[in-house]
Amino acid sequence: MEEAEWPECDAIVGNPPFLGDKMMRGELGAEYTDSLRKCYEGRVPGGADLVTYWFEGPRRSKRASEAADSPPTRLRRCQLQGTERIVQADALRGLE
């Protein structure tokens, strides 16, 4: 699995799907869940809910554009709705 590129845009607004860590294998399958976790290894904690992966894409895009050797991005704002689970330590550990 390869991480999808986010399209160039001014803003991202969305309500990403919530699927708890314990339910991901049953709903998405073991192969997909393992591939997703491996793709985001080191950036999203392995036990994070599915919604956490949606927060990583815009965060990565914004951080990359702020690097001195990177071209600026049009992305100025990102508003994603999450559940209270996203603010718990396990989910946020990799998104700081």
N, CA, C and O of each residue as an XYZ file, in Angstrom:
384
protein
N       0.843     -1.168      0.000
C       0.000      0.000      0.000
C       0.887      1.230      0.000
O       1.926      1.267      0.659
N       0.465      2.225     -0.743
C       1.171      3.491     -0.817
C       0.226      4.597     -0.363
O      -0.961      4.576     -0.689
N       0.745      5.551      0.380
C      -0.098      6.642      0.864
C      -0.596      7.485     -0.307
O       0.178      7.869     -1.183
N      -1.883      7.765     -0.308
C      -2.475      8.589     -1.364
C      -2.023     10.032     -1.217
O      -1.850     10.522     -0.101
N      -1.834     10.705     -2.327
C      -1.499     12.127     -2.315
C      -2.776     12.936     -2.173
O      -3.753     12.688     -2.880
N      -2.774     13.888     -1.278
C      -3.916     14.779     -1.130
C      -3.877     15.769     -2.287
O      -2.801     16.248     -2.647
N      -5.009     16.080     -2.869
C      -5.015     17.045     -3.981
C      -4.667     18.448     -3.491
O      -4.902     18.783     -2.330
N      -4.110     19.260     -4.377
C      -3.804     20.650     -4.059
C      -5.127     21.378     -3.843
O      -6.014     21.314     -4.694
N      -5.263     22.056     -2.732
C      -6.522     22.743     -2.418
C      -6.258     23.867     -1.415
O      -5.187     23.948     -0.813
N      -7.259     24.728     -1.252
C      -7.170     25.830     -0.299
C      -7.614     25.410      1.100
O      -7.088     25.898      2.101
N      -8.592     24.495      1.159
C      -9.147     24.081      2.449
C      -9.644     22.643      2.371
O     -10.025     22.155      1.306
N      -9.632     21.985      3.507
C     -10.177     20.631      3.623
C     -11.229     20.675      4.719
O     -10.952     21.117      5.834
N     -12.422     20.222      4.408
C     -13.514     20.153      5.366
C     -14.105     18.753      5.242
O     -14.396     18.298      4.135
N     -14.281     18.076      6.354
C     -14.836     16.738      6.240
C     -15.200     16.110      7.559
O     -14.875     16.617      8.633
N     -15.877     15.003      7.449
C     -16.295     14.200      8.585
C     -15.777     12.782      8.324
O     -16.527     11.922      7.860
N     -14.486     12.537      8.625
C     -13.896     11.228      8.322
C     -14.608     10.105      9.063
O     -15.219     10.328     10.108
N     -14.524      8.899      8.514
C     -15.199      7.764      9.155
C     -14.535      7.372     10.470
O     -13.309      7.323     10.563
N     -15.337      7.096     11.470
C     -14.820      6.582     12.734
C     -14.973      5.067     12.719
O     -16.052      4.543     12.442
N     -13.909      4.390     13.011
C     -13.946      2.943     13.163
C     -12.882      2.608     14.194
O     -11.686      2.722     13.928
N     -13.321      2.199     15.357
C     -12.406      1.924     16.455
C     -11.347      0.885     16.110
O     -11.568      0.002     15.280
N     -10.218      1.003     16.747
C      -9.078      0.116     16.542
C      -9.483     -1.352     16.580
O      -9.062     -2.130     15.723
N     -10.272     -1.732     17.532
C     -10.650     -3.139     17.709
C     -11.567     -3.635     16.592
O     -11.647     -4.841     16.358
N     -12.255     -2.734     15.904
C     -13.201     -3.135     14.863
C     -12.617     -3.063     13.451
O     -13.237     -3.555     12.509
N     -11.452     -2.469     13.291
C     -10.886     -2.279     11.956
C     -10.662     -3.592     11.214
O     -11.006     -3.696     10.036
N     -10.100     -4.582     11.873
C      -9.841     -5.863     11.209
C     -11.127     -6.517     10.720
O     -11.180     -7.034      9.604
N     -12.151     -6.494     11.546
C     -13.425     -7.114     11.175
C     -14.111     -6.409     10.022
O     -14.706     -7.060      9.162
N     -14.037     -5.088      9.992
C     -14.722     -4.294      8.965
C     -13.901     -4.131      7.691
O     -14.448     -4.174      6.590
N     -12.591     -3.944      7.836
C     -11.732     -3.657      6.682
C     -10.905     -4.853      6.227
O     -10.371     -4.864      5.119
N     -10.805     -5.853      7.085
C      -9.989     -7.019      6.776
C      -8.592     -6.870      7.351
O      -8.072     -5.761      7.470
N      -7.997     -7.984      7.701
C      -6.674     -7.978      8.325
C      -5.604     -7.454      7.376
O      -4.731     -6.691      7.791
N      -5.659     -7.852      6.104
C      -4.627     -7.437      5.146
C      -4.626     -5.917      4.956
O      -3.567     -5.290      4.980
N      -5.809     -5.326      4.766
C      -5.890     -3.876      4.572
C      -5.454     -3.144      5.835
O      -4.688     -2.182      5.761
N      -5.933     -3.590      6.989
C      -5.585     -2.942      8.254
C      -4.081     -2.984      8.491
O      -3.489     -1.976      8.875
N      -3.460     -4.129      8.269
C      -2.009     -4.247      8.452
C      -1.256     -3.354      7.466
O      -0.268     -2.721      7.836
N      -1.715     -3.300      6.221
C      -1.069     -2.453      5.205
C      -1.183     -0.980      5.561
O      -0.217     -0.229      5.418
N      -2.354     -0.561      6.021
C      -2.574      0.831      6.416
C      -1.647      1.209      7.565
O      -1.014      2.264      7.539
N      -1.572      0.358      8.557
C      -0.719      0.635      9.717
C       0.755      0.673      9.330
O       1.510      1.491      9.856
N       1.169     -0.191      8.428
C       2.568     -0.201      7.982
C       2.879      1.062      7.182
O       3.960      1.634      7.323
N       1.951      1.494      6.353
C       2.132      2.695      5.534
C       2.342      3.946      6.397
O       3.123      4.826      6.035
N       1.655      4.021      7.517
C       1.722      5.197      8.388
C       2.586      4.968      9.626
O       2.579      5.779     10.552
N       3.322      3.869      9.638
C       4.168      3.527     10.780
C       5.101      4.683     11.132
O       5.736      5.269     10.255
N       5.178      5.005     12.425
C       6.042      6.090     12.878
C       5.353      7.446     12.892
O       5.860      8.395     13.489
N       4.186      7.544     12.228
C       3.448      8.813     12.203
C       2.086      8.694     12.861
O       1.600      9.651     13.463
N       1.468      7.533     12.751
C       0.185      7.268     13.400
C       0.373      6.022     14.253
O       0.838      5.000     13.747
N       0.025      6.079     15.530
C       0.197      4.911     16.397
C      -0.550      3.691     15.845
O      -1.651      3.828     15.311
N       0.038      2.516     15.971
C      -0.543      1.293     15.436
C      -1.933      0.972     15.933
O      -2.702      0.340     15.208
N      -2.283      1.373     17.121
C      -3.602      1.083     17.671
C      -4.595      2.214     17.500
O      -5.638      2.221     18.154
N      -4.294      3.168     16.635
C      -5.176      4.331     16.458
C      -6.452      3.966     15.699
O      -6.472      3.023     14.908
N      -7.496      4.717     15.949
C      -8.750      4.551     15.222
C      -8.564      5.008     13.778
O      -7.650      5.776     13.479
N      -9.420      4.540     12.896
C      -9.326      4.878     11.477
C      -9.335      6.391     11.242
O      -8.623      6.880     10.365
N     -10.122      7.128     12.004
C     -10.223      8.573     11.814
C      -8.868      9.270     11.950
O      -8.637     10.299     11.315
N      -7.979      8.724     12.763
C      -6.676      9.340     12.989
C      -5.853      9.427     11.709
O      -5.089     10.376     11.527
N      -6.002      8.452     10.827
C      -5.257      8.462      9.569
C      -5.689      9.627      8.682
O      -4.882     10.149      7.913
N      -6.937     10.035      8.779
C      -7.446     11.171      8.004
C      -6.850     12.481      8.484
O      -6.693     13.412      7.694
N      -6.518     12.570      9.754
C      -5.911     13.790     10.284
C      -4.441     13.893      9.866
O      -3.907     14.997      9.755
N      -3.799     12.774      9.639
C      -2.385     12.775      9.285
C      -2.128     13.353      7.895
O      -1.122     14.035      7.703
N      -2.992     13.108      6.934
C      -2.781     13.607      5.570
C      -2.630     15.123      5.491
O      -1.614     15.608      4.992
N      -3.604     15.875      5.963
C      -3.466     17.335      5.946
C      -2.326     17.839      6.836
O      -1.665     18.820      6.494
N      -2.092     17.178      7.974
C      -0.997     17.596      8.858
C       0.336     17.458      8.125
O       1.181     18.351      8.184
N       0.513     16.351      7.446
C       1.746     16.108      6.696
C       1.901     17.123      5.573
O       2.991     17.655      5.362
N       0.838     17.389      4.863
C       0.868     18.342      3.755
C       1.252     19.735      4.245
O       2.084     20.410      3.638
N       0.649     20.151      5.328
C       0.914     21.481      5.887
C       2.346     21.580      6.402
O       3.034     22.565      6.136
N       2.797     20.571      7.135
C       4.161     20.573      7.670
C       5.189     20.574      6.549
O       6.195     21.280      6.627
N       4.940     19.783      5.500
C       5.880     19.713      4.380
C       6.018     21.067      3.704
O       7.116     21.450      3.302
N       4.921     21.791      3.575
C       4.968     23.089      2.901
C       5.690     24.145      3.737
O       6.137     25.161      3.206
N       5.801     23.906      5.031
C       6.470     24.859      5.912
C       7.985     24.634      5.949
O       8.725     25.457      6.490
N       8.439     23.526      5.377
C       9.875     23.253      5.332
C      10.543     24.218      4.369
O       9.967     24.578      3.342
N      11.751     24.633      4.697
C      12.466     25.649      3.915
C      12.717     25.225      2.472
O      12.697     26.066      1.573
N      12.950     23.948      2.238
C      13.279     23.483      0.893
C      12.074     22.946      0.119
O      12.238     22.279     -0.902
N      10.882     23.233      0.598
C       9.676     22.703     -0.025
C       8.836     23.829     -0.638
O       8.755     24.917     -0.069
N       8.216     23.577     -1.789
C       7.352     24.604     -2.368
C       6.116     24.808     -1.495
O       5.636     23.854     -0.882
N       5.600     26.013     -1.429
C       4.407     26.267     -0.600
C       3.190     25.538     -1.153
O       3.103     25.267     -2.351
N       2.274     25.233     -0.285
C       1.023     24.595     -0.674
C      -0.103     25.621     -0.565
O       0.011     26.606      0.164
N      -1.166     25.383     -1.280
C      -2.323     26.272     -1.185
C      -3.111     26.030      0.089
O      -3.911     26.875      0.489
N      -2.900     24.898      0.730
C      -3.681     24.539      1.907
C      -3.495     25.561      3.023
O      -2.389     25.740      3.533
N      -4.550     26.209      3.388
C      -4.509     27.217      4.452
C      -5.318     26.791      5.672
O      -4.989     27.172      6.796
N      -6.368     26.008      5.462
C      -7.256     25.616      6.557
C      -7.660     24.153      6.406
O      -7.801     23.634      5.299
N      -7.838     23.516      7.543
C      -8.325     22.139      7.558
C      -9.288     22.002      8.721
O      -8.943     22.314      9.860
N     -10.484     21.539      8.439
C     -11.485     21.321      9.477
C     -12.019     19.909      9.313
O     -12.778     19.629      8.385
N     -11.626     19.029     10.206
C     -12.111     17.656     10.196
C     -12.810     17.387     11.513
O     -12.285     17.694     12.584
N     -13.968     16.825     11.426
C     -14.722     16.491     12.626
C     -14.232     15.157     13.153
O     -14.047     14.215     12.382
N     -14.022     15.066     14.439
C     -13.586     13.816     15.049
C     -14.392     13.535     16.297
O     -15.129     14.393     16.782
N     -14.247     12.343     16.808
C     -14.910     11.978     18.051
C     -13.983     12.322     19.209
O     -12.844     12.734     18.990
N     -14.450     12.161     20.408
C     -13.587     12.464     21.551
C     -12.389     11.522     21.605
O     -11.409     11.828     22.284
N     -12.435     10.408     20.923
C     -11.317      9.454     20.910
C     -10.065     10.085     20.310
O      -8.956      9.745     20.721
N     -10.213     10.977     19.365
C      -9.060     11.579     18.695
C      -8.197     12.385     19.674
O      -7.005     12.563     19.426
N      -8.757     12.862     20.751
C      -7.973     13.660     21.694
C      -7.309     12.818     22.780
O      -6.599     13.350     23.634
N      -7.536     11.520     22.749
C      -6.897     10.654     23.725
C      -5.452     10.407     23.320
O      -5.119     10.445     22.136
N      -4.612     10.160     24.283
C      -3.159     10.090     24.072
C      -2.741      9.124     22.964
O      -1.876      9.475     22.162
N      -3.311      7.936     22.886
C      -2.894      6.964     21.879
C      -3.088      7.494     20.469
O      -2.231      7.289     19.610
N      -4.184      8.163     20.223
C      -4.492      8.651     18.879
C      -3.598      9.826     18.491
O      -3.182      9.922     17.337
N      -3.300     10.703     19.412
C      -2.552     11.917     19.100
C      -1.042     11.761     19.162
O      -0.319     12.625     18.664
N      -0.560     10.717     19.740
C       0.883     10.559     19.967
C       1.697     10.844     18.691
O       2.729     11.510     18.773
N       1.271     10.368     17.541
C       2.033     10.561     16.323
C       1.688     11.832     15.559
O       2.358     12.155     14.578
N       0.660     12.561     15.985
C       0.200     13.724     15.238
C       0.654     15.044     15.809
O       0.174     16.094     15.381
N       1.558     15.024     16.758
C       2.011     16.269     17.390
C       2.870     17.071     16.440
O       3.343     18.150     16.796
